[in-house]
């Protein structure tokens, strides 16, 4: 309902392709009164990498676009569409393989989802030069994907998106603990895939241009979500990143992000201080 209201009230471009995959689409909500340049909040949805979509991700747009901030909801191909490619499907997937990866990459595979989100930012940087700062916001699996963006080697893409900040909400930063749970039934990740896609294991020393990071976690998140949020924020801080940990009282794993459309919500207020004109 929130996304429907946002689409009805804002100037939008829906289902904008940033690649050739079925899920490689963006929904763009433009500022009500855009200036020559404007910041953009890029929202990456959760759903354990296997449900939800950008079509439920516009709920936070109205209070942002009214303050001069564009909102982009990123779509990506979720599992179990790809899982690990069976041999007979490999030929159809070769076109999805970037030169830097020595293996076949299929849509819905964890490597592919990470690559898609990175490529969506490259597309925005190239297509909309009026953007003056990208602010990432991801929830749960989306926070994982946003965190993976933070350690991207952009030289491989020949474009460096101007990422100014990241708000990571109730995220997963170490994939190894889910390998033997039902979550991996659809993902079908190997230990190697989990290792190379775990932000906790990929933290690099902050560079001078590194963005500010806000790691938020709900009071009623599970102990594992809370542990990972605390340990990931500590790892970033130890590597020299500017990072804050926000423990949000009275919310759980789901309404911690759903309340982002409310002006009085703590996370909304913190976001306003982090994003110009929010």
C-alpha positions as CSV (number, residue, x, y, z in Angstrom):
1,X,0.0,0.0,0.0
2,X,2.9,2.4,0.8
3,X,4.5,1.8,-2.6
4,X,1.1,2.3,-4.4
5,X,0.7,5.7,-2.6
6,X,4.2,6.7,-3.5
7,X,3.7,5.8,-7.2
8,X,0.5,7.8,-7.2
9,X,1.9,10.9,-5.6
10,X,5.4,11.2,-7.0
11,X,6.9,11.7,-10.5
12,X,8.2,8.3,-11.3
13,X,9.9,6.2,-13.9
14,X,9.0,2.6,-13.3
15,X,10.8,-0.6,-14.5
16,X,13.8,1.2,-15.9
17,X,16.2,-1.5,-17.2
18,X,19.8,-1.3,-16.1
19,X,20.7,-4.6,-17.7
20,X,19.2,-7.4,-19.8
21,X,18.0,-9.7,-16.9
22,X,14.3,-10.0,-16.1
23,X,14.9,-8.6,-12.6
24,X,17.4,-5.9,-13.6
25,X,15.0,-3.0,-13.3
26,X,14.8,0.2,-11.2
27,X,11.9,2.3,-10.0
28,X,12.9,5.9,-9.8
29,X,11.0,8.5,-7.7
30,X,12.0,12.0,-8.5
31,X,12.1,15.0,-6.2
32,X,8.9,17.1,-6.2
33,X,10.9,20.2,-6.9
34,X,14.2,19.0,-8.3
35,X,17.1,21.5,-8.3
36,X,20.0,21.3,-10.8
37,X,21.5,18.5,-8.7
38,X,20.0,16.3,-6.1
39,X,20.9,13.4,-3.8
40,X,19.5,10.0,-4.3
41,X,18.6,7.3,-1.8
42,X,19.1,3.8,-3.3
43,X,16.9,1.3,-1.5
44,X,17.8,-2.4,-1.7
45,X,15.0,-4.8,-0.5
46,X,15.4,-7.7,1.8
47,X,13.6,-11.1,1.7
48,X,16.5,-13.5,2.4
49,X,17.5,-13.1,-1.3
50,X,14.5,-15.1,-2.4
51,X,11.4,-13.1,-2.0
52,X,10.0,-9.5,-2.2
53,X,11.0,-7.1,-5.0
54,X,11.3,-3.4,-5.9
55,X,7.6,-3.4,-6.3
56,X,7.2,-3.3,-2.5
57,X,10.1,-0.9,-2.0
58,X,8.7,2.6,-2.6
59,X,7.1,3.1,0.8
60,X,9.7,5.5,2.0
61,X,9.7,7.8,-1.1
62,X,7.0,10.4,-0.2
63,X,8.8,12.1,2.7
64,X,12.0,12.0,0.7
65,X,10.9,13.3,-2.6
66,X,9.1,16.2,-0.9
67,X,12.4,17.3,0.5
68,X,14.4,17.2,-2.7
69,X,15.8,13.6,-2.5
70,X,15.3,11.1,-5.3
71,X,14.6,7.5,-4.3
72,X,15.6,4.5,-6.4
73,X,14.3,1.0,-5.6
74,X,16.6,-1.6,-7.0
75,X,15.3,-4.9,-8.5
76,X,17.6,-7.9,-8.8
77,X,17.0,-11.6,-9.8
78,X,16.3,-13.5,-6.6
79,X,16.8,-17.2,-5.9
80,X,15.8,-19.9,-6.5
81,X,15.7,-18.7,-10.2
82,X,19.4,-19.4,-10.6
83,X,20.7,-21.3,-7.6
84,X,23.8,-23.1,-9.0
85,X,23.6,-23.8,-12.7
86,X,23.1,-27.4,-13.8
87,X,25.4,-28.4,-16.6
88,X,22.6,-28.4,-19.2
89,X,21.8,-24.7,-18.4
90,X,25.4,-23.5,-18.3
91,X,25.5,-22.4,-22.0
92,X,22.6,-20.1,-21.5
93,X,24.3,-18.4,-18.6
94,X,27.7,-17.7,-20.1
95,X,26.6,-14.2,-21.3
96,X,26.1,-13.2,-17.7
97,X,29.7,-13.9,-16.7
98,X,31.8,-10.8,-16.2
99,X,35.4,-11.1,-17.4
100,X,36.8,-11.1,-13.9
101,X,34.9,-14.2,-12.8
102,X,36.3,-17.6,-13.9
103,X,33.1,-19.4,-13.6
104,X,29.6,-19.4,-15.1
105,X,27.3,-17.0,-13.4
106,X,23.5,-17.6,-13.4
107,X,20.7,-15.2,-12.4
108,X,19.6,-15.8,-8.9
109,X,23.1,-16.9,-7.8
110,X,24.5,-14.9,-4.9
111,X,27.4,-13.7,-7.0
112,X,25.0,-12.5,-9.6
113,X,22.8,-10.6,-7.1
114,X,25.9,-8.8,-5.8
115,X,27.0,-8.0,-9.3
116,X,23.5,-6.7,-10.3
117,X,23.3,-4.3,-7.4
118,X,26.8,-2.9,-8.3
119,X,25.8,-2.6,-11.9
120,X,22.6,-0.7,-11.0
121,X,24.8,2.0,-9.3
122,X,27.0,2.2,-12.4
123,X,23.9,2.7,-14.5
124,X,22.7,5.5,-12.2
125,X,26.0,7.3,-12.3
126,X,26.2,7.1,-16.0
127,X,22.6,7.9,-16.8
128,X,21.9,10.7,-14.3
129,X,24.9,13.0,-14.0
130,X,22.8,15.4,-11.9
131,X,23.0,13.1,-9.0
132,X,25.2,14.7,-6.3
133,X,25.7,11.9,-3.9
134,X,24.3,8.3,-3.6
135,X,23.1,7.1,-0.2
136,X,22.6,3.4,0.1
137,X,19.8,1.9,2.3
138,X,19.3,-1.8,2.6
139,X,17.2,-4.0,4.9
140,X,18.1,-7.6,5.9
141,X,19.4,-9.3,2.7
142,X,19.4,-5.8,1.1
143,X,21.7,-4.6,3.9
144,X,24.0,-7.4,3.0
145,X,24.0,-6.4,-0.7
146,X,24.6,-2.8,0.2
147,X,27.5,-3.8,2.4
148,X,29.0,-5.8,-0.5
149,X,28.8,-2.6,-2.6
150,X,31.1,-0.8,0.0
151,X,34.0,-3.1,-0.9
152,X,33.6,-2.9,-4.6
153,X,36.7,-2.4,-6.8
154,X,35.1,0.1,-9.2
155,X,38.1,0.1,-11.5
156,X,36.6,-3.1,-13.0
157,X,33.5,-1.0,-14.0
158,X,35.3,2.1,-15.2
159,X,32.9,4.2,-13.2
160,X,33.0,5.3,-9.6
161,X,29.6,6.1,-8.2
162,X,29.6,9.0,-5.7
163,X,28.6,7.0,-2.6
164,X,28.3,9.4,0.3
165,X,26.7,7.2,3.0
166,X,25.1,3.8,3.8
167,X,22.3,2.9,6.1
168,X,22.4,-0.8,6.8
169,X,19.3,-2.1,8.7
170,X,19.1,-5.5,10.4
171,X,21.6,-6.9,7.9
172,X,23.4,-10.2,7.4
173,X,27.2,-9.7,7.2
174,X,28.5,-13.3,7.5
175,X,26.8,-15.9,5.3
176,X,28.5,-18.9,6.7
177,X,25.9,-19.5,9.6
178,X,23.1,-19.8,7.1
179,X,24.7,-22.5,5.0
180,X,23.1,-25.3,7.0
181,X,19.7,-23.7,7.4
182,X,16.5,-23.7,5.3
183,X,17.5,-20.3,3.9
184,X,20.2,-22.0,1.8
185,X,17.7,-24.5,0.3
186,X,16.9,-21.9,-2.4
187,X,20.3,-20.2,-2.5
188,X,22.3,-23.5,-2.7
189,X,25.5,-21.6,-1.6
190,X,28.8,-23.5,-1.2
191,X,31.2,-22.5,1.5
192,X,33.3,-20.7,-1.1
193,X,30.4,-18.6,-2.3
194,X,29.5,-17.7,1.3
195,X,33.1,-16.7,2.1
196,X,33.5,-14.4,-0.9
197,X,30.1,-12.8,-0.3
198,X,30.4,-12.1,3.4
199,X,31.1,-8.4,4.1
200,X,32.4,-9.3,7.6
201,X,35.3,-11.1,6.0
202,X,36.0,-8.4,3.3
203,X,36.4,-5.2,5.3
204,X,39.2,-3.1,3.9
205,X,41.0,-0.1,5.4
206,X,39.0,3.0,4.9
207,X,40.2,5.4,2.2
208,X,40.0,9.2,2.6
209,X,36.8,9.3,0.4
210,X,35.1,6.4,2.3
211,X,31.5,7.1,3.0
212,X,29.8,7.2,6.5
213,X,28.1,4.0,7.5
214,X,25.1,3.6,9.9
215,X,24.5,0.1,11.1
216,X,21.0,-0.2,12.6
217,X,19.6,-3.2,14.4
218,X,16.2,-3.8,16.0
219,X,15.8,-4.5,19.7
220,X,13.7,-7.6,18.9
221,X,15.9,-8.8,16.1
222,X,17.2,-12.4,16.7
223,X,20.4,-12.7,18.7
224,X,22.3,-13.6,15.4
225,X,21.2,-10.5,13.6
226,X,22.2,-8.4,16.7
227,X,25.6,-10.1,17.0
228,X,26.4,-9.7,13.3
229,X,25.4,-6.0,13.4
230,X,27.6,-5.3,16.4
231,X,30.6,-7.3,15.1
232,X,30.4,-5.8,11.6
233,X,30.2,-2.2,12.9
234,X,33.2,-3.0,15.2
235,X,35.2,-4.4,12.2
236,X,34.5,-1.3,10.1
237,X,35.5,1.0,13.0
238,X,38.7,-1.0,13.5
239,X,39.5,-0.5,9.8
240,X,39.1,3.3,10.1
241,X,35.6,3.7,8.7
242,X,33.3,6.4,10.1
243,X,30.5,4.1,11.5
244,X,27.7,4.4,14.0
245,X,25.7,1.6,15.5
246,X,22.0,2.4,16.2
247,X,20.1,0.0,18.5
248,X,16.4,0.7,17.8
249,X,14.1,0.1,20.8
250,X,10.6,-1.3,20.5
251,X,10.9,-2.7,16.9
252,X,11.4,-6.1,15.3
253,X,13.0,-7.3,12.2
254,X,10.1,-6.2,10.0
255,X,8.7,-2.9,11.3
256,X,12.2,-1.6,11.9
257,X,12.1,-0.7,8.1
258,X,8.4,-0.4,7.6
259,X,8.3,2.6,10.0
260,X,10.8,4.5,7.8
261,X,7.9,6.3,6.2
262,X,7.0,7.9,9.5
263,X,8.4,11.4,10.2
264,X,8.6,10.8,14.0
265,X,10.6,7.5,13.7
266,X,14.1,7.6,15.1
267,X,15.7,6.0,12.0
268,X,13.9,8.5,9.8
269,X,15.2,11.4,11.9
270,X,18.8,10.0,11.9
271,X,18.5,9.5,8.1
272,X,17.6,13.2,7.7
273,X,20.8,14.2,9.4
274,X,22.8,11.8,7.2
275,X,21.2,12.7,3.8
276,X,21.1,16.3,2.7
277,X,17.6,17.6,2.3
278,X,16.0,14.4,3.8
